[in-house]
């Protein structure tokens, strides 16, 4: 099992809270593709 980074955990929690990758991206000031990539790597 791969270790998760703190960044990936924050991204996951934000996406789960908003039920949306785009809203998580806005909250974290990241690109939507970055959110998707990090979730995919998890």
N, CA, C and O atoms as CSV, one atom per row, in Angstrom:
chain,resi,resn,atom,element,x,y,z
A,1,UNK,N,N,0.841,-1.184,0.000
A,1,UNK,CA,C,0.000,0.000,0.000
A,1,UNK,C,C,0.881,1.240,0.000
A,1,UNK,O,O,1.864,1.321,0.736
A,2,UNK,N,N,0.516,2.195,-0.830
A,2,UNK,CA,C,1.278,3.435,-0.958
A,2,UNK,C,C,0.893,4.395,0.164
A,2,UNK,O,O,-0.277,4.490,0.535
A,3,UNK,N,N,1.877,5.101,0.696
A,3,UNK,CA,C,1.607,6.095,1.727
A,3,UNK,C,C,0.950,7.318,1.121
A,3,UNK,O,O,1.357,7.788,0.058
A,4,UNK,N,N,-0.056,7.828,1.788
A,4,UNK,CA,C,-0.733,9.034,1.342
A,4,UNK,C,C,0.006,10.251,1.875
A,4,UNK,O,O,0.570,10.221,2.969
A,5,UNK,N,N,-0.002,11.313,1.095
A,5,UNK,CA,C,0.595,12.557,1.558
A,5,UNK,C,C,-0.479,13.391,2.237
A,5,UNK,O,O,-1.673,13.169,2.034
A,6,UNK,N,N,-0.049,14.342,3.035
A,6,UNK,CA,C,-0.976,15.249,3.693
A,6,UNK,C,C,-1.775,16.022,2.648
A,6,UNK,O,O,-2.961,16.287,2.838
A,7,UNK,N,N,-1.133,16.376,1.563
A,7,UNK,CA,C,-1.807,17.100,0.481
A,7,UNK,C,C,-2.942,16.257,-0.101
A,7,UNK,O,O,-4.038,16.767,-0.331
A,8,UNK,N,N,-2.685,14.979,-0.336
A,8,UNK,CA,C,-3.718,14.106,-0.887
A,8,UNK,C,C,-4.890,13.957,0.083
A,8,UNK,O,O,-6.044,13.903,-0.342
A,9,UNK,N,N,-4.603,13.892,1.354
A,9,UNK,CA,C,-5.668,13.775,2.352
A,9,UNK,C,C,-6.512,15.044,2.367
A,9,UNK,O,O,-7.740,14.973,2.430
A,10,UNK,N,N,-5.862,16.201,2.311
A,10,UNK,CA,C,-6.603,17.470,2.276
A,10,UNK,C,C,-7.487,17.551,1.046
A,10,UNK,O,O,-8.637,17.984,1.128
A,11,UNK,N,N,-6.953,17.136,-0.096
A,11,UNK,CA,C,-7.722,17.156,-1.340
A,11,UNK,C,C,-8.913,16.214,-1.234
A,11,UNK,O,O,-10.025,16.579,-1.614
A,12,UNK,N,N,-8.695,15.022,-0.727
A,12,UNK,CA,C,-9.788,14.058,-0.573
A,12,UNK,C,C,-10.874,14.589,0.352
A,12,UNK,O,O,-12.061,14.484,0.042
A,13,UNK,N,N,-10.476,15.155,1.478
A,13,UNK,CA,C,-11.455,15.674,2.429
A,13,UNK,C,C,-12.267,16.821,1.826
A,13,UNK,O,O,-13.478,16.903,2.031
A,14,UNK,N,N,-11.606,17.691,1.095
A,14,UNK,CA,C,-12.309,18.799,0.458
A,14,UNK,C,C,-13.282,18.298,-0.602
A,14,UNK,O,O,-14.413,18.779,-0.683
A,15,UNK,N,N,-12.858,17.347,-1.405
A,15,UNK,CA,C,-13.734,16.784,-2.440
A,15,UNK,C,C,-14.926,16.069,-1.809
A,15,UNK,O,O,-16.045,16.159,-2.315
A,16,UNK,N,N,-14.693,15.371,-0.722
A,16,UNK,CA,C,-15.787,14.671,-0.038
A,16,UNK,C,C,-16.754,15.670,0.600
A,16,UNK,O,O,-17.967,15.464,0.572
A,17,UNK,N,N,-16.229,16.730,1.164
A,17,UNK,CA,C,-17.068,17.749,1.802
A,17,UNK,C,C,-17.985,18.419,0.780
A,17,UNK,O,O,-19.167,18.636,1.047
A,18,UNK,N,N,-17.441,18.742,-0.379
A,18,UNK,CA,C,-18.199,19.456,-1.396
A,18,UNK,C,C,-18.903,18.527,-2.382
A,18,UNK,O,O,-19.768,18.966,-3.140
A,19,UNK,N,N,-18.536,17.255,-2.376
A,19,UNK,CA,C,-19.042,16.281,-3.357
A,19,UNK,C,C,-18.795,16.764,-4.779
A,19,UNK,O,O,-19.600,16.537,-5.682
A,20,UNK,N,N,-17.650,17.443,-4.954
A,20,UNK,CA,C,-17.331,18.014,-6.256
A,20,UNK,C,C,-15.838,18.279,-6.346
A,20,UNK,O,O,-15.254,18.897,-5.455
A,21,UNK,N,N,-15.221,17.808,-7.426
A,21,UNK,CA,C,-13.807,18.097,-7.636
A,21,UNK,C,C,-13.589,19.570,-7.949
A,21,UNK,O,O,-12.603,20.163,-7.512
A,22,UNK,N,N,-14.513,20.162,-8.708
A,22,UNK,CA,C,-14.332,21.571,-9.093
A,22,UNK,C,C,-14.453,22.504,-7.884
A,22,UNK,O,O,-13.716,23.485,-7.780
A,23,UNK,N,N,-15.370,22.202,-6.983
A,23,UNK,CA,C,-15.486,23.029,-5.769
A,23,UNK,C,C,-14.291,22.824,-4.849
A,23,UNK,O,O,-13.841,23.763,-4.193
A,24,UNK,N,N,-13.781,21.613,-4.799
A,24,UNK,CA,C,-12.576,21.353,-4.011
A,24,UNK,C,C,-11.402,22.132,-4.593
A,24,UNK,O,O,-10.587,22.685,-3.855
A,25,UNK,N,N,-11.323,22.172,-5.909
A,25,UNK,CA,C,-10.252,22.919,-6.578
A,25,UNK,C,C,-10.337,24.404,-6.243
A,25,UNK,O,O,-9.317,25.043,-5.984
A,26,UNK,N,N,-11.547,24.952,-6.249
A,26,UNK,CA,C,-11.723,26.357,-5.890
A,26,UNK,C,C,-11.290,26.613,-4.453
A,26,UNK,O,O,-10.579,27.580,-4.177
A,27,UNK,N,N,-11.718,25.748,-3.540
A,27,UNK,CA,C,-11.385,25.924,-2.128
A,27,UNK,C,C,-9.873,25.869,-1.894
A,27,UNK,O,O,-9.323,26.651,-1.118
A,28,UNK,N,N,-9.216,24.935,-2.575
A,28,UNK,CA,C,-7.786,24.729,-2.364
A,28,UNK,C,C,-6.925,25.544,-3.321
A,28,UNK,O,O,-5.696,25.490,-3.272
A,29,UNK,N,N,-7.587,26.298,-4.190
A,29,UNK,CA,C,-6.887,27.125,-5.176
A,29,UNK,C,C,-5.951,26.297,-6.050
A,29,UNK,O,O,-4.783,26.634,-6.244
A,30,UNK,N,N,-6.502,25.205,-6.570
A,30,UNK,CA,C,-5.778,24.308,-7.466
A,30,UNK,C,C,-6.580,24.136,-8.747
A,30,UNK,O,O,-7.767,24.458,-8.800
A,31,UNK,N,N,-5.925,23.630,-9.764
A,31,UNK,CA,C,-6.618,23.306,-11.011
A,31,UNK,C,C,-7.448,22.039,-10.805
A,31,UNK,O,O,-7.068,21.151,-10.042
A,32,UNK,N,N,-8.568,21.970,-11.487
A,32,UNK,CA,C,-9.417,20.786,-11.384
A,32,UNK,C,C,-8.696,19.519,-11.790
A,32,UNK,O,O,-8.925,18.452,-11.220
A,33,UNK,N,N,-7.814,19.639,-12.789
A,33,UNK,CA,C,-7.063,18.464,-13.222
A,33,UNK,C,C,-6.106,17.988,-12.129
A,33,UNK,O,O,-5.838,16.792,-12.016
A,34,UNK,N,N,-5.595,18.913,-11.329
A,34,UNK,CA,C,-4.714,18.540,-10.214
A,34,UNK,C,C,-5.449,17.749,-9.154
A,34,UNK,O,O,-4.903,16.807,-8.579
A,35,UNK,N,N,-6.691,18.133,-8.894
A,35,UNK,CA,C,-7.519,17.406,-7.924
A,35,UNK,C,C,-7.755,15.983,-8.431
A,35,UNK,O,O,-7.577,15.008,-7.702
A,36,UNK,N,N,-8.157,15.894,-9.688
A,36,UNK,CA,C,-8.432,14.597,-10.285
A,36,UNK,C,C,-7.194,13.695,-10.270
A,36,UNK,O,O,-7.286,12.505,-9.968
A,37,UNK,N,N,-6.051,14.268,-10.594
A,37,UNK,CA,C,-4.811,13.502,-10.615
A,37,UNK,C,C,-4.456,12.975,-9.228
A,37,UNK,O,O,-4.080,11.811,-9.086
A,38,UNK,N,N,-4.569,13.808,-8.218
A,38,UNK,CA,C,-4.234,13.385,-6.863
A,38,UNK,C,C,-5.173,12.302,-6.356
A,38,UNK,O,O,-4.738,11.352,-5.705
A,39,UNK,N,N,-6.461,12.445,-6.653
A,39,UNK,CA,C,-7.428,11.423,-6.248
A,39,UNK,C,C,-7.131,10.106,-6.966
A,39,UNK,O,O,-7.210,9.029,-6.375
A,40,UNK,N,N,-6.793,10.215,-8.232
A,40,UNK,CA,C,-6.480,9.025,-9.029
A,40,UNK,C,C,-5.241,8.311,-8.489
A,40,UNK,O,O,-5.183,7.082,-8.507
A,41,UNK,N,N,-4.260,9.059,-8.014
A,41,UNK,CA,C,-3.030,8.469,-7.490
A,41,UNK,C,C,-3.261,7.781,-6.152
A,41,UNK,O,O,-2.478,6.924,-5.742
A,42,UNK,N,N,-4.330,8.159,-5.481
A,42,UNK,CA,C,-4.619,7.527,-4.191
A,42,UNK,C,C,-5.026,6.087,-4.397
A,42,UNK,O,O,-5.311,5.381,-3.430
